[in-house]
Amino acid sequence: MNVMSIFFYILLGGLMALAVFFAYNFHRRTLLDKQSWAYAVTAILLVAFGLAWAYSSMLEGEPRAAVMGVLMFSGTGVFSGFLSWWRTHPSVTNNEQRSELSPSNRATVTPSKIAAIVLLVLFVLSLPVSLFVKNMGDTLFSSEKIGELIVDNVISNIAIPKSIKKALVAQVRHGAEGFTLEQRLLLSMTGSVDEREWIALLDLVMPEKERVSLTQQATGAVFTWLDSEQTYPELVIPTGEYAAAFESHAEEVIPWIYDSMLFPGCSAEQEARYARGDFGDDLKVLIGCRPAAESRAQLIPRAAELLRKELQVQEIPQTVSLSEELSQAQLAPEKMRLQKKKINTLRTITFNIWLLPLLLLAGALACVVRSRNDLAAWLKWPLLSAGLFGVLLVKTLLSPTGFMAQALGAPPADMPAAAFAIIKKFLMALFLQVGEALFTQMSVVMAVGAVLLFLSLAGKRRWKENI
């Protein structure tokens, strides 16, 4: 059991004790009978068990089981609590004390109160979810923010060595059936390359400044496509320039391979052939072992020459046009326009979904609030509950064994494992950034609810002292 789980169960136990305390206080004021007490205790136990069920199910990556637990157990508990409240009638023996009780303190049930409770429950559930979606949309549908996220977590000099290693490890673990032993050994060897050595290699072909520039062009092209009448995103990638840069630095790439990758030393027979100037025409043989220092001076030019020939054989295009690639992939213009419409609709929803919990809260308060005291009384528990639910939701989703980690476990069958590893790294960074924003927002909401609760309890204490 991790620290978060211990914290959750301690908090859940504290909430149960607090619920019993308030039930006892309510009993002192309204004199609950035995059946109402039974309903109240059953409600507390069932709601707590449902929350514990949901938490453990989310940790195991079973969101459906979590929803089922909340609906079956916590839902039944809420109904039991409602029955306990319904059976309650104020029976204060002292007529003077009875007259001092305000209407908001009497346990009378009206249709407007029932409607308010239902709306407030929906508010508690929808506020964290809607803010999570809103934060996600603010990042995904902003060209600047999504570009910065990609740069900081995938392609910057700090992030890209980790991205490469994750891709290589994923390709080894989840590679397609028939992955050769030679490829596995090669990928395993590259895992030992130092981060600075990866950066040195990438700087030969595509320095960080160019990677950032290409990312900005790509994100700009996508958002220009979304906001215009273009059929396809307009982006041209100068692949020929990158290939030419790699080819021009071939004499530096070969020593990098020898110094950075954990290849075994060349055999005595190979060293003897290299000493005679017999290098052969197989690039894999030349870079498949680490030659002695005496042989490198003559071996590197020959290996670099063969590397250039390999690049020329590949016939790398000078440019790659994204619009042409999409059109050749049989993506009809009508289908692209439909996809654009769906994305823009989703963008509109994410930007405005935060209004939903506010409307629910406004509707609930309109049903029952008639004074400033009523406003504080009906706001404290919904705000405290919504904040607590949001904080627990963030911690559960973003925990190392949480729902997101489980959902992004293995790559789909039709996606290369290396590409999935990069996408997973980006998505985890995205959810972490969105989750941190949500945690701050929900902490503020919970703090406001806690302050209102404290003020309410302090006011009741002063009222009792005056009596």
KETI-932991 format. One record per residue (C-alpha): z, x, y negated; residue in three letters. Coordinates in pm, whole numbers, plus 50000, padded with zeros to 5 digits. Layout:
<pts>
ZXYALA
...
</pts>
This chain:
<pts>
500005000050000MET
498925014749666ASN
500785013749337VAL
498764984249208MET
499664963349512SER
503364971649474ILE
503184962149106PHE
501434929349191PHE
504004918349449TYR
506924928149225ILE
505334908248944LEU
504714878849177LEU
508354879449289GLY
509474880248928GLY
507284850248844LEU
508734831149140MET
512274838549019ALA
511274827848669LEU
509814795448806ALA
513054788048993VAL
515024795048674PHE
512934770648473PHE
513174744748750ALA
516964748148739TYR
516984744448360ASN
514754714148392PHE
517184699848651HIS
520114703948414ARG
518274683548154ARG
516674656948373THR
518854656648691LEU
516184661448959LEU
516814643249284ASP
516534660149625LYS
512964649449684GLN
511844662349343SER
513634695249417TRP
511774697549749ALA
508454691849573TYR
509294718149310ALA
510314744949564VAL
507264737349778THR
505044740849471ALA
506494774949383ILE
506094788349738LEU
502554775149787LEU
501274787649451VAL
502774822249515ALA
501384823549869PHE
497924813449746GLY
497934840949481LEU
499084866849736ALA
496364854849977TRP
493714857549704ALA
494844892349599TYR
494794906449953SER
491424889950022SER
489884905449710MET
491164939649815LEU
489434934850151GLU
486184925149978GLY
486344888350086GLU
485934867649767PRO
485234835549960ARG
488534838650145ALA
490264844549810ALA
488784812749662VAL
489714793449976MET
493314805749953GLY
493614795649589VAL
492124761249650LEU
494024753149969MET
497444768349904PHE
497784771749527SER
495914739049473GLY
498284721049708THR
501194737649529GLY
499974725349190VAL
499704690249333PHE
503224692749475SER
504514704049136GLY
502744674848974PHE
504504651049217LEU
507854666649127SER
507124661848758TRP
505844626548812TRP
509084616248983ARG
511204630348703THR
512794607248446HIS
515134618048165PRO
518704608048248SER
520854624847987VAL
524244607047986THR
525184615447630ASN
523344591647397ASN
523704615847105GLU
522054643747307GLN
519354619447419ARG
518544611247060SER
518304648146974GLU
515604654247234LEU
512154654347080SER
509314634947251PRO
507684668047354SER
510824676947554ASN
510914644547750ARG
509364645148095ALA
507094615448036THR
503634616048191VAL
500714601547997THR
496974602448055PRO
496544625347754SER
499034650347900LYS
497274649748237ILE
493914655948066ALA
495454684347863ALA
496904700848174ILE
493564699248355VAL
491744713948055LEU
494344741448016LEU
494034751148383VAL
490264754048335LEU
490934774448021PHE
493194798748210VAL
490544803948480LEU
487524805448249SER
488824827947970LEU
488924861148167PRO
485654853348347VAL
483804843448030SER
485034874247841LEU
484024896348134PHE
480524881448127VAL
480424884347747LYS
481414921147759ASN
478844927348029MET
476104911047822GLY
477104930347510ASP
476494962847701THR
473484953747916LEU
471554936547637PHE
472054963347376SER
469464991047370SER
471905015747215GLU
474875008047441LYS
472935007747768ILE
471175039947669GLY
474465057047589GLU
475925045047919LEU
472995059448116ILE
473135092347931VAL
476905096547956ASP
477195087148325ASN
473885096848485VAL
471655121848302ILE
473785142348062SER
474575178648145ASN
478075167748240ILE
477025138248458ALA
473755148448617ILE
475135174748862PRO
477465148149005LYS
474575123549017SER
472445148049216ILE
475255155349461LYS
475955118349513LYS
472265112149578ALA
472055140549829LEU
475215129950014VAL
473985093850029ALA
470625105050163GLN
472365124450440VAL
474755096150531ARG
472365066850499HIS
468995083750547GLY
466295065750734ALA
466145068351109GLU
464195099051211GLY
465535120550927PHE
464845155951048THR
467555181551114LEU
465805205550875GLU
466085180250592GLN
469735173450669ARG
470555210450664LEU
468685214950338LEU
470525186250172LEU
473845198850304SER
473185233250162MET
472305219449819THR
475695202249808GLY
477315236049750SER
475305243449435VAL
477535248349133ASP
477235223248846GLU
476185250348601ARG
473415261148838GLU
472035225548853TRP
471985224448473ILE
470235258248461ALA
467495245148694LEU
467035212648503LEU
466845230848171ASP
463755248748303LEU
461925215848360VAL
463515188948144MET
466405199047914PRO
469085174047821GLU
467475166647485LYS
464245155647654GLU
466125134947914ARG
467985116647638VAL
464745111047446SER
463015096547753LEU
465975073447818THR
465875060547461GLN
462125054547491GLN
462595035747820ALA
465375012947694THR
463495007147369GLY
460344997547564ALA
462264972347775VAL
463894955147476PHE
460624955347282THR
459064937547580TRP
461894911947586LEU
461584904647214ASP
457784903447194SER
454784887047358GLU
453924917847566GLN
453094910847928THR
454464943948057TYR
456804970047906PRO
454814997147731GLU
456105031347840LEU
454155063047913VAL
455935091348098ILE
454375126148053PRO
454775137348414THR
452115164148369GLY
454245181748108GLU
457235182848340TYR
455125195948628ALA
453585222448402ALA
457035233248283ALA
458235236348642PHE
455105255948735GLU
455455279748442SER
459025287948545HIS
458225293748913ALA
459405330148891GLU
462795317248778GLU
462995288749030VAL
462655311549333ILE
465635334249239PRO
467605302449165TRP
466975290649520ILE
468095323949667TYR
471235326449453ASP
472375290249450SER
471705276449798MET
473635287150103LEU
470745299550311PHE
471475325150584PRO
470285360750541GLY
466805369750666CYS
466525384851013SER
465815421651068ALA
462275413151181GLU
461595394050860GLN
463025421850646GLU
460765446850827ALA
457685425450755ARG
458695421750392TYR
459115459750367ALA
455505463550488ARG
454305438350225GLY
453585411750488ASP
454845379650325PHE
452575354050486GLY
451445320750337ASP
454295297650438ASP
456525289150140LEU
459185273450364LYS
459545306250555VAL
459835326550235LEU
462585304850083ILE
464225295350414GLY
466435326150419CYS
468095349150170ARG
466225382550153PRO
467805416050080ALA
467815428249723ALA
465205454949804GLU
462645428849914SER
463115404249628ARG
461095423549368ALA
457905418749572GLN
458865386049745LEU
459545365249431ILE
456005367949281PRO
454455358449614ARG
456795328749664ALA
456195317349305ALA
452425318649361GLU
452755297049673LEU
454995272649484LEU
452335268349215ARG
449725261349483LYS
451985235049639GLU
452315217849300LEU
448555218649247GLN
447945203149589VAL
450255174049501GLN
447825162949224GLU
450565151248990ILE
449085128148722PRO
449305139048360GLN
450915106248257THR
452375075748427VAL
452045042448248SER
454725017148338LEU
452514987748245SER
449715000248472GLU
452125006448758GLU
453534971348731LEU
450084955648714SER
448944975549019GLN
452074964249204ALA
450564929149203GLN
453064915648953LEU
451024887948794ALA
451334882448417PRO
452714847348478GLU
455454861648701LYS
456374887948441MET
456564861848167ARG
458764840348388LEU
461074869848455GLN
461224877148082LYS
462174841048013LYS
464954842348273LYS
466344874748130ILE
466334861047775ASN
468034829247896THR
470694850148067LEU
471114870447748ARG
471694838747547THR
474244826147799ILE
476204858747801THR
476324859647422PHE
477694824147393ASN
479754819047707ILE
482984828447526TRP
482784794847347LEU
483484776147672LEU
487214784647705PRO
487684778747331LEU
486224743747366LEU
488464736847666LEU
491524748847473LEU
490584728547165ALA
490104697347378GLY
493464702047550ALA
495334707247224LEU
493624677347066ALA
495054655447344CYS
498724664547294VAL
499404684446977VAL
500874664246692ARG
502964690846518SER
503384728346480ARG
506124728346743ASN
503814710646987ASP
501154737246926LEU
503504765847018ALA
504884746647317ALA
501444739947465TRP
499954774247389LEU
502564797947531LYS
502074792947904TRP
498234790247903PRO
497924822447699LEU
500454840947911LEU
498854828748236SER
495294836348120ALA
496284871248010GLY
498074878448337LEU
495174864748542PHE
492694886148346GLY
494734918048390VAL
495074912148765LEU
491354903848789LEU
490404936848623VAL
492744957348841LYS
491504940449157THR
487794943549080LEU
487974979848970LEU
490394993249230SER
488945020049466PRO
489144995349756THR
488404964449547GLY
485614939149553PHE
483084959949359MET
483594990349581ALA
483074968349888GLN
480054950349742ALA
478344983249659LEU
479144999549992GLY
475885005550182ALA
472345006650039PRO
469874978550115PRO
467404985250392ALA
464404985650154ASP
465945009949901MET
466145047949931PRO
469745058649980ALA
469515084849704ALA
468275059349449ALA
471005034949553PHE
473655061849498ALA
472465067049139ILE
472385029549075ILE
475855025649227LYS
477215053349005LYS
475775036348698PHE
477075001748797LEU
480575014948864MET
480555031348520ALA
479324998648368LEU
482044978048538PHE
484665003748439LEU
483665002148073GLN
483504963948075VAL
486774961948269GLY
488604984248023GLU
487464962047735ALA
488574930947924LEU
491944946948007PHE
492584952947636THR
491564917447544GLN
493684901447816MET
496664923347731SER
496504910347374VAL
496274874247496VAL
499204879447733MET
501254895647456ALA
500624865847224VAL
501714841947500GLY
504834862647569ALA
505764862547197VAL
505354824647180LEU
507484820747493LEU
510204843147351PHE
510244823947024LEU
510404791047211SER
513364802247425LEU
515144816047119ALA
514614783046937GLY
516004762847228LYS
519064785047243ARG
519794780146875ARG
519304742446918TRP
521884741547203LYS
524344762046998GLU
524024737446710ASN
524824708746945ILE
</pts>
